[in-house]
């Protein structure tokens, strides 16, 4: 599979996961050879608000993207789900990040 078709394949898997976040869809995404790129980033744990805001702004300055928490890199571009200790309330996180992010960013 060439790099272009590989990227298309994992983007389809990512889309499935975002539409229906589930363990099976996450497993398929990880098995699709998804690679971290300008528009996809895997993080082991939630980071400070300022650091997260910097990541979001960097992605927004390109063409947007997705950060998935709870994945640990065990070797180059190989990840395993480890979960996240802290429950994340999207509304609360959005409020907390609001002071760092421009209001022009799409939600």
N, CA, C and O atoms as CSV, one atom per row, in Angstrom:
chain,resi,resn,atom,element,x,y,z
A,1,UNK,N,N,0.856,-1.169,0.000
A,1,UNK,CA,C,0.000,0.000,0.000
A,1,UNK,C,C,0.902,1.232,0.000
A,1,UNK,O,O,1.780,1.353,0.854
A,2,UNK,N,N,0.693,2.156,-0.958
A,2,UNK,CA,C,1.540,3.346,-0.974
A,2,UNK,C,C,1.114,4.322,0.112
A,2,UNK,O,O,0.047,4.176,0.709
A,3,UNK,N,N,1.959,5.318,0.362
A,3,UNK,CA,C,1.744,6.243,1.476
A,3,UNK,C,C,0.411,6.975,1.362
A,3,UNK,O,O,-0.270,7.177,2.368
A,4,UNK,N,N,0.029,7.374,0.150
A,4,UNK,CA,C,-1.217,8.101,-0.058
A,4,UNK,C,C,-2.431,7.228,0.250
A,4,UNK,O,O,-3.352,7.666,0.939
A,5,UNK,N,N,-2.434,5.993,-0.259
A,5,UNK,CA,C,-3.578,5.115,0.010
A,5,UNK,C,C,-3.584,4.639,1.456
A,5,UNK,O,O,-4.649,4.396,2.024
A,6,UNK,N,N,-2.387,4.500,2.067
A,6,UNK,CA,C,-2.308,4.129,3.484
A,6,UNK,C,C,-2.951,5.222,4.327
A,6,UNK,O,O,-3.712,4.929,5.249
A,7,UNK,N,N,-2.645,6.494,4.014
A,7,UNK,CA,C,-3.203,7.604,4.774
A,7,UNK,C,C,-4.721,7.647,4.608
A,7,UNK,O,O,-5.443,7.881,5.577
A,8,UNK,N,N,-5.209,7.421,3.383
A,8,UNK,CA,C,-6.651,7.413,3.146
A,8,UNK,C,C,-7.309,6.304,3.968
A,8,UNK,O,O,-8.366,6.512,4.564
A,9,UNK,N,N,-6.687,5.137,3.996
A,9,UNK,CA,C,-7.245,3.999,4.727
A,9,UNK,C,C,-7.398,4.326,6.212
A,9,UNK,O,O,-8.473,4.114,6.774
A,10,UNK,N,N,-6.338,4.840,6.865
A,10,UNK,CA,C,-6.473,5.100,8.290
A,10,UNK,C,C,-7.378,6.286,8.559
A,10,UNK,O,O,-7.983,6.364,9.628
A,11,UNK,N,N,-7.486,7.214,7.611
A,11,UNK,CA,C,-8.421,8.331,7.805
A,11,UNK,C,C,-9.862,7.822,7.796
A,11,UNK,O,O,-10.709,8.342,8.523
A,12,UNK,N,N,-10.137,6.824,6.988
A,12,UNK,CA,C,-11.468,6.214,7.001
A,12,UNK,C,C,-11.722,5.536,8.350
A,12,UNK,O,O,-12.817,5.640,8.901
A,13,UNK,N,N,-10.717,4.847,8.875
A,13,UNK,CA,C,-10.843,4.200,10.181
A,13,UNK,C,C,-11.030,5.251,11.283
A,13,UNK,O,O,-11.815,5.053,12.210
A,14,UNK,N,N,-10.304,6.368,11.172
A,14,UNK,CA,C,-10.437,7.454,12.147
A,14,UNK,C,C,-11.849,8.022,12.101
A,14,UNK,O,O,-12.454,8.281,13.141
A,15,UNK,N,N,-12.366,8.212,10.905
A,15,UNK,CA,C,-13.723,8.725,10.750
A,15,UNK,C,C,-14.735,7.791,11.406
A,15,UNK,O,O,-15.642,8.246,12.103
A,16,UNK,N,N,-14.581,6.495,11.186
A,16,UNK,CA,C,-15.470,5.513,11.828
A,16,UNK,C,C,-15.385,5.616,13.346
A,16,UNK,O,O,-16.403,5.582,14.037
A,17,UNK,N,N,-14.156,5.744,13.861
A,17,UNK,CA,C,-13.969,5.829,15.310
A,17,UNK,C,C,-14.617,7.093,15.869
A,17,UNK,O,O,-15.248,7.046,16.924
A,18,UNK,N,N,-14.469,8.226,15.174
A,18,UNK,CA,C,-15.034,9.484,15.667
A,18,UNK,C,C,-16.555,9.480,15.607
A,18,UNK,O,O,-17.211,10.066,16.467
A,19,UNK,N,N,-17.120,8.823,14.594
A,19,UNK,CA,C,-18.576,8.733,14.496
A,19,UNK,C,C,-19.156,7.800,15.548
A,19,UNK,O,O,-20.246,8.033,16.069
A,20,UNK,N,N,-18.414,6.740,15.852
A,20,UNK,CA,C,-18.858,5.773,16.850
A,20,UNK,C,C,-17.658,5.316,17.683
A,20,UNK,O,O,-17.058,4.277,17.410
A,21,UNK,N,N,-17.314,6.126,18.724
A,21,UNK,CA,C,-16.157,5.746,19.551
A,21,UNK,C,C,-16.447,4.466,20.331
A,21,UNK,O,O,-17.322,4.435,21.196
A,22,UNK,N,N,-15.711,3.430,20.018
A,22,UNK,CA,C,-15.882,2.148,20.701
A,22,UNK,C,C,-14.542,1.426,20.694
A,22,UNK,O,O,-13.643,1.766,19.925
A,23,UNK,N,N,-14.422,0.436,21.549
A,23,UNK,CA,C,-13.174,-0.347,21.582
A,23,UNK,C,C,-12.893,-1.028,20.243
A,23,UNK,O,O,-11.762,-0.974,19.758
A,24,UNK,N,N,-13.899,-1.669,19.633
A,24,UNK,CA,C,-13.613,-2.307,18.337
A,24,UNK,C,C,-13.154,-1.306,17.270
A,24,UNK,O,O,-12.249,-1.601,16.489
A,25,UNK,N,N,-13.781,-0.119,17.238
A,25,UNK,CA,C,-13.371,0.875,16.244
A,25,UNK,C,C,-11.983,1.424,16.545
A,25,UNK,O,O,-11.224,1.715,15.620
A,26,UNK,N,N,-11.638,1.572,17.816
A,26,UNK,CA,C,-10.286,2.001,18.175
A,26,UNK,C,C,-9.283,0.925,17.765
A,26,UNK,O,O,-8.221,1.234,17.225
A,27,UNK,N,N,-9.619,-0.321,18.020
A,27,UNK,CA,C,-8.731,-1.429,17.640
A,27,UNK,C,C,-8.488,-1.424,16.130
A,27,UNK,O,O,-7.356,-1.594,15.677
A,28,UNK,N,N,-9.563,-1.228,15.351
A,28,UNK,CA,C,-9.409,-1.181,13.887
A,28,UNK,C,C,-8.541,0.000,13.466
A,28,UNK,O,O,-7.725,-0.123,12.552
A,29,UNK,N,N,-8.713,1.144,14.128
A,29,UNK,CA,C,-7.889,2.316,13.814
A,29,UNK,C,C,-6.421,2.013,14.065
A,29,UNK,O,O,-5.571,2.313,13.227
A,30,UNK,N,N,-6.121,1.420,15.212
A,30,UNK,CA,C,-4.726,1.118,15.544
A,30,UNK,C,C,-4.145,0.057,14.614
A,30,UNK,O,O,-2.948,0.076,14.325
A,31,UNK,N,N,-4.971,-0.856,14.150
A,31,UNK,CA,C,-4.494,-1.893,13.235
A,31,UNK,C,C,-4.394,-1.397,11.792
A,31,UNK,O,O,-3.850,-2.090,10.932
A,32,UNK,N,N,-4.917,-0.202,11.528
A,32,UNK,CA,C,-4.908,0.329,10.161
A,32,UNK,C,C,-3.608,1.045,9.834
A,32,UNK,O,O,-3.503,1.722,8.811
A,33,UNK,N,N,-2.622,0.894,10.703
A,33,UNK,CA,C,-1.321,1.532,10.521
A,33,UNK,C,C,-1.436,3.052,10.541
A,33,UNK,O,O,-0.727,3.752,9.818
A,34,UNK,N,N,-2.345,3.552,11.385
A,34,UNK,CA,C,-2.468,4.997,11.557
A,34,UNK,C,C,-1.141,5.536,12.069
A,34,UNK,O,O,-0.530,4.962,12.971
A,35,UNK,N,N,-0.709,6.627,11.494
A,35,UNK,CA,C,0.553,7.219,11.921
A,35,UNK,C,C,0.309,8.636,12.406
A,35,UNK,O,O,-0.523,9.364,11.864
A,36,UNK,N,N,1.049,9.010,13.436
A,36,UNK,CA,C,0.951,10.381,13.903
A,36,UNK,C,C,1.446,11.288,12.787
A,36,UNK,O,O,2.438,10.999,12.119
A,37,UNK,N,N,0.738,12.381,12.604
A,37,UNK,CA,C,1.031,13.301,11.521
A,37,UNK,C,C,0.587,14.684,11.972
A,37,UNK,O,O,0.243,14.880,13.138
A,38,UNK,N,N,0.594,15.642,11.053
A,38,UNK,CA,C,0.141,16.990,11.399
A,38,UNK,C,C,-1.315,17.005,11.829
A,38,UNK,O,O,-1.737,17.911,12.548
A,39,UNK,N,N,-2.092,16.011,11.398
A,39,UNK,CA,C,-3.520,16.023,11.704
A,39,UNK,C,C,-3.985,14.882,12.613
A,39,UNK,O,O,-5.185,14.706,12.824
A,40,UNK,N,N,-3.044,14.115,13.146
A,40,UNK,CA,C,-3.400,13.045,14.080
A,40,UNK,C,C,-2.292,12.903,15.114
A,40,UNK,O,O,-1.120,12.744,14.774
A,41,UNK,N,N,-2.684,12.963,16.379
A,41,UNK,CA,C,-1.703,12.870,17.460
A,41,UNK,C,C,-2.266,11.974,18.554
A,41,UNK,O,O,-3.416,12.133,18.964
A,42,UNK,N,N,-1.459,11.036,19.022
A,42,UNK,CA,C,-1.845,10.161,20.127
A,42,UNK,C,C,-1.088,10.597,21.370
A,42,UNK,O,O,0.116,10.849,21.312
A,43,UNK,N,N,-1.785,10.687,22.491
A,43,UNK,CA,C,-1.163,11.066,23.759
A,43,UNK,C,C,-1.524,10.037,24.817
A,43,UNK,O,O,-2.635,9.508,24.839
A,44,UNK,N,N,-0.570,9.764,25.688
A,44,UNK,CA,C,-0.796,8.798,26.762
A,44,UNK,C,C,-1.772,9.357,27.795
A,44,UNK,O,O,-2.656,8.646,28.273
A,45,UNK,N,N,-1.607,10.626,28.132
A,45,UNK,CA,C,-2.454,11.210,29.178
A,45,UNK,C,C,-2.775,12.658,28.852
A,45,UNK,O,O,-2.140,13.288,28.006
A,46,UNK,N,N,-3.774,13.158,29.548
A,46,UNK,CA,C,-4.159,14.557,29.402
A,46,UNK,C,C,-3.016,15.426,29.891
A,46,UNK,O,O,-2.358,15.099,30.879
A,47,UNK,N,N,-2.779,16.526,29.207
A,47,UNK,CA,C,-1.675,17.416,29.576
A,47,UNK,C,C,-2.238,18.715,30.129
A,47,UNK,O,O,-3.453,18.897,30.195
A,48,UNK,N,N,-1.355,19.607,30.524
A,48,UNK,CA,C,-1.798,20.895,31.058
A,48,UNK,C,C,-2.597,21.647,29.995
A,48,UNK,O,O,-2.438,21.412,28.797
A,49,UNK,N,N,-3.450,22.544,30.451
A,49,UNK,CA,C,-4.288,23.312,29.532
A,49,UNK,C,C,-3.448,24.104,28.539
A,49,UNK,O,O,-3.769,24.151,27.352
A,50,UNK,N,N,-2.369,24.729,29.019
A,50,UNK,CA,C,-1.548,25.546,28.119
A,50,UNK,C,C,-0.879,24.681,27.052
A,50,UNK,O,O,-0.822,25.067,25.884
A,51,UNK,N,N,-0.377,23.524,27.446
A,51,UNK,CA,C,0.283,22.637,26.485
A,51,UNK,C,C,-0.731,22.094,25.472
A,51,UNK,O,O,-0.443,22.021,24.277
A,52,UNK,N,N,-1.908,21.717,25.952
A,52,UNK,CA,C,-2.948,21.220,25.058
A,52,UNK,C,C,-3.378,22.316,24.082
A,52,UNK,O,O,-3.572,22.052,22.895
A,53,UNK,N,N,-3.524,23.538,24.580
A,53,UNK,CA,C,-3.898,24.661,23.717
A,53,UNK,C,C,-2.856,24.868,22.620
A,53,UNK,O,O,-3.210,25.152,21.475
A,54,UNK,N,N,-1.580,24.727,22.959
A,54,UNK,CA,C,-0.518,24.869,21.947
A,54,UNK,C,C,-0.649,23.799,20.865
A,54,UNK,O,O,-0.481,24.088,19.681
A,55,UNK,N,N,-0.949,22.565,21.271
A,55,UNK,CA,C,-1.136,21.483,20.292
A,55,UNK,C,C,-2.328,21.783,19.377
A,55,UNK,O,O,-2.256,21.589,18.164
A,56,UNK,N,N,-3.412,22.254,19.970
A,56,UNK,CA,C,-4.617,22.550,19.192
A,56,UNK,C,C,-4.346,23.675,18.201
A,56,UNK,O,O,-4.745,23.591,17.039
A,57,UNK,N,N,-3.672,24.725,18.656
A,57,UNK,CA,C,-3.361,25.854,17.772
A,57,UNK,C,C,-2.438,25.415,16.639
A,57,UNK,O,O,-2.617,25.829,15.494
A,58,UNK,N,N,-1.452,24.576,16.957
A,58,UNK,CA,C,-0.543,24.081,15.912
A,58,UNK,C,C,-1.320,23.309,14.849
A,58,UNK,O,O,-1.073,23.477,13.655
A,59,UNK,N,N,-2.259,22.463,15.280
A,59,UNK,CA,C,-3.065,21.716,14.314
A,59,UNK,C,C,-3.961,22.655,13.514
A,59,UNK,O,O,-4.125,22.491,12.305
A,60,UNK,N,N,-4.538,23.636,14.196
A,60,UNK,CA,C,-5.429,24.582,13.518
A,60,UNK,C,C,-4.671,25.407,12.488
A,60,UNK,O,O,-5.234,25.786,11.461
A,61,UNK,N,N,-3.405,25.685,12.752
A,61,UNK,CA,C,-2.599,26.456,11.804
A,61,UNK,C,C,-2.295,25.664,10.540
A,61,UNK,O,O,-1.940,26.245,9.514
A,62,UNK,N,N,-2.429,24.364,10.603
A,62,UNK,CA,C,-2.261,23.520,9.410
A,62,UNK,C,C,-3.641,23.406,8.766
A,62,UNK,O,O,-4.068,24.310,8.048
A,63,UNK,N,N,-4.324,22.321,9.015
A,63,UNK,CA,C,-5.668,22.144,8.447
A,63,UNK,C,C,-6.622,21.494,9.440
A,63,UNK,O,O,-7.670,20.974,9.055
A,64,UNK,N,N,-6.257,21.524,10.712
A,64,UNK,CA,C,-7.079,20.882,11.729
A,64,UNK,C,C,-6.545,19.501,12.043
A,64,UNK,O,O,-5.576,19.047,11.435
A,65,UNK,N,N,-7.171,18.841,12.984
A,65,UNK,CA,C,-6.701,17.518,13.334
A,65,UNK,C,C,-7.406,16.959,14.550
A,65,UNK,O,O,-8.366,17.536,15.061
A,66,UNK,N,N,-6.907,15.823,15.000
A,66,UNK,CA,C,-7.507,15.092,16.108
A,66,UNK,C,C,-6.406,14.654,17.062
A,66,UNK,O,O,-5.351,14.181,16.639
A,67,UNK,N,N,-6.667,14.820,18.358
A,67,UNK,CA,C,-5.773,14.304,19.395
A,67,UNK,C,C,-6.555,13.229,20.136
A,67,UNK,O,O,-7.657,13.482,20.622
A,68,UNK,N,N,-5.991,12.038,20.221
A,68,UNK,CA,C,-6.635,10.938,20.942
A,68,UNK,C,C,-5.794,10.633,22.175
A,68,UNK,O,O,-4.606,10.325,22.070
A,69,UNK,N,N,-6.422,10.723,23.342
A,69,UNK,CA,C,-5.736,10.468,24.607
A,69,UNK,C,C,-5.922,9.015,25.026
A,69,UNK,O,O,-6.895,8.363,24.649
A,70,UNK,N,N,-4.973,8.524,25.811
A,70,UNK,CA,C,-5.078,7.179,26.359
A,70,UNK,C,C,-4.371,6.127,25.530
A,70,UNK,O,O,-4.652,4.936,25.660
A,71,UNK,N,N,-3.444,6.566,24.669
A,71,UNK,CA,C,-2.676,5.626,23.850
A,71,UNK,C,C,-1.195,5.824,24.116
A,71,UNK,O,O,-0.681,6.937,24.010
A,72,UNK,N,N,-0.520,4.754,24.457
A,72,UNK,CA,C,0.913,4.810,24.751
A,72,UNK,C,C,1.698,4.240,23.573
A,72,UNK,O,O,1.373,3.173,23.053
A,73,UNK,N,N,2.739,4.971,23.160
A,73,UNK,CA,C,3.596,4.487,22.078
A,73,UNK,C,C,4.552,3.454,22.661
A,73,UNK,O,O,5.333,3.763,23.561
A,74,UNK,N,N,4.491,2.229,22.148
A,74,UNK,CA,C,5.373,1.177,22.667
A,74,UNK,C,C,6.595,0.978,21.778
A,74,UNK,O,O,7.617,0.459,22.229
A,75,UNK,N,N,6.493,1.383,20.540
A,75,UNK,CA,C,7.644,1.484,19.629
A,75,UNK,C,C,7.210,2.420,18.511
A,75,UNK,O,O,6.050,2.829,18.470
A,76,UNK,N,N,8.101,2.761,17.620
A,76,UNK,CA,C,7.792,3.745,16.581
A,76,UNK,C,C,6.474,3.417,15.872
A,76,UNK,O,O,6.337,2.371,15.238
A,77,UNK,N,N,5.511,4.331,15.995
A,77,UNK,CA,C,4.192,4.207,15.368
A,77,UNK,C,C,3.429,2.939,15.729
A,77,UNK,O,O,2.619,2.452,14.940
A,78,UNK,N,N,3.684,2.410,16.914
A,78,UNK,CA,C,2.907,1.288,17.438
A,78,UNK,C,C,2.388,1.705,18.806
A,78,UNK,O,O,3.163,2.036,19.704
A,79,UNK,N,N,1.068,1.684,18.953
A,79,UNK,CA,C,0.442,2.205,20.164
A,79,UNK,C,C,-0.428,1.142,20.810
A,79,UNK,O,O,-0.960,0.252,20.146
A,80,UNK,N,N,-0.558,1.260,22.134
A,80,UNK,CA,C,-1.490,0.374,22.841
A,80,UNK,C,C,-2.391,1.247,23.705
A,80,UNK,O,O,-1.940,2.238,24.279
A,81,UNK,N,N,-3.665,0.877,23.797
A,81,UNK,CA,C,-4.595,1.629,24.632
A,81,UNK,C,C,-4.262,1.431,26.112
A,81,UNK,O,O,-4.108,0.301,26.574
A,82,UNK,N,N,-4.152,2.530,26.844
A,82,UNK,CA,C,-3.897,2.457,28.283
A,82,UNK,C,C,-4.986,3.183,29.074
A,82,UNK,O,O,-5.006,3.132,30.304
A,83,UNK,N,N,-5.881,3.852,28.366
A,83,UNK,CA,C,-6.945,4.584,29.040
A,83,UNK,C,C,-6.444,5.884,29.638
A,83,UNK,O,O,-5.257,6.205,29.574
A,84,UNK,N,N,-7.368,6.619,30.215
A,84,UNK,CA,C,-7.042,7.884,30.858
A,84,UNK,C,C,-7.584,7.827,32.271
A,84,UNK,O,O,-8.735,7.449,32.489
A,85,UNK,N,N,-6.750,8.204,33.230
A,85,UNK,CA,C,-7.175,8.172,34.635
A,85,UNK,C,C,-8.272,9.184,34.907
A,85,UNK,O,O,-9.265,8.880,35.569
A,86,UNK,N,N,-8.086,10.385,34.394
A,86,UNK,CA,C,-8.996,11.488,34.687
A,86,UNK,C,C,-10.156,11.487,33.692
A,86,UNK,O,O,-9.941,11.461,32.481
A,87,UNK,N,N,-11.387,11.515,34.211
A,87,UNK,CA,C,-12.554,11.645,33.337
A,87,UNK,C,C,-12.523,13.036,32.721
A,87,UNK,O,O,-12.231,14.016,33.407
A,88,UNK,N,N,-12.821,13.123,31.437
A,88,UNK,CA,C,-12.778,14.402,30.739
A,88,UNK,C,C,-14.197,14.819,30.389
A,88,UNK,O,O,-14.884,14.140,29.626
A,89,UNK,N,N,-14.631,15.941,30.952
A,89,UNK,CA,C,-15.924,16.512,30.612
A,89,UNK,C,C,-15.682,17.495,29.466
A,89,UNK,O,O,-15.051,18.531,29.677
A,90,UNK,N,N,-16.168,17.196,28.262
A,90,UNK,CA,C,-15.881,18.052,27.106
A,90,UNK,C,C,-16.291,19.511,27.303
A,90,UNK,O,O,-15.575,20.415,26.870
A,91,UNK,N,N,-17.431,19.752,27.949
A,91,UNK,CA,C,-17.884,21.124,28.173
A,91,UNK,C,C,-16.937,21.859,29.102
A,91,UNK,O,O,-16.583,23.011,28.848
A,92,UNK,N,N,-16.525,21.205,30.173
A,92,UNK,CA,C,-15.584,21.812,31.121
A,92,UNK,C,C,-14.234,22.075,30.453
A,92,UNK,O,O,-13.642,23.139,30.638
A,93,UNK,N,N,-13.758,21.114,29.687
A,93,UNK,CA,C,-12.477,21.275,28.998
A,93,UNK,C,C,-12.546,22.434,28.008
A,93,UNK,O,O,-11.607,23.222,27.897
A,94,UNK,N,N,-13.647,22.530,27.300
A,94,UNK,CA,C,-13.824,23.631,26.344
A,94,UNK,C,C,-13.773,24.980,27.059
A,94,UNK,O,O,-13.152,25.922,26.567
A,95,UNK,N,N,-14.424,25.075,28.217
A,95,UNK,CA,C,-14.391,26.325,29.001
A,95,UNK,C,C,-12.978,26.646,29.455
A,95,UNK,O,O,-12.521,27.783,29.339
A,96,UNK,N,N,-12.282,25.627,29.979
A,96,UNK,CA,C,-10.921,25.847,30.489
A,96,UNK,C,C,-9.964,26.240,29.376
A,96,UNK,O,O,-9.068,27.056,29.591
A,97,UNK,N,N,-10.141,25.674,28.194
A,97,UNK,CA,C,-9.260,25.998,27.070
A,97,UNK,C,C,-9.630,27.322,26.408
A,97,UNK,O,O,-8.815,27.923,25.708
A,98,UNK,N,N,-10.858,27.771,26.634
A,98,UNK,CA,C,-11.343,28.994,26.000
A,98,UNK,C,C,-10.475,30.209,26.236
A,98,UNK,O,O,-10.393,31.090,25.379
A,99,UNK,N,N,-9.823,30.269,27.389
A,99,UNK,CA,C,-8.983,31.438,27.681
A,99,UNK,C,C,-7.683,31.428,26.886
A,99,UNK,O,O,-6.997,32.448,26.816
A,100,UNK,N,N,-7.334,30.292,26.287
A,100,UNK,CA,C,-6.088,30.181,25.523
A,100,UNK,C,C,-6.308,30.177,24.011
A,100,UNK,O,O,-5.400,30.506,23.248
A,101,UNK,N,N,-7.503,29.808,23.586
A,101,UNK,CA,C,-7.754,29.611,22.161
A,101,UNK,C,C,-8.572,30.758,21.583
A,101,UNK,O,O,-9.474,31.274,22.243
A,102,UNK,N,N,-8.260,31.157,20.356
A,102,UNK,CA,C,-9.060,32.199,19.717
A,102,UNK,C,C,-10.475,31.696,19.456
A,102,UNK,O,O,-10.679,30.511,19.191
A,103,UNK,N,N,-11.433,32.583,19.529
A,103,UNK,CA,C,-12.833,32.186,19.343
A,103,UNK,C,C,-13.128,31.798,17.898
A,103,UNK,O,O,-14.210,31.287,17.609
A,104,UNK,N,N,-12.190,32.030,16.992
A,104,UNK,CA,C,-12.409,31.690,15.585
A,104,UNK,C,C,-12.172,30.220,15.283
A,104,UNK,O,O,-12.458,29.770,14.173
A,105,UNK,N,N,-11.652,29.454,16.252
A,105,UNK,CA,C,-11.439,28.025,16.014
A,105,UNK,C,C,-12.777,27.310,15.952
A,105,UNK,O,O,-13.676,27.578,16.749
A,106,UNK,N,N,-12.898,26.400,14.999
A,106,UNK,CA,C,-14.105,25.607,14.843
A,106,UNK,C,C,-14.196,24.574,15.951
A,106,UNK,O,O,-13.183,23.995,16.344
A,107,UNK,N,N,-15.395,24.339,16.459
A,107,UNK,CA,C,-15.573,23.352,17.532
A,107,UNK,C,C,-16.104,22.074,16.966
A,107,UNK,O,O,-16.324,21.115,17.706
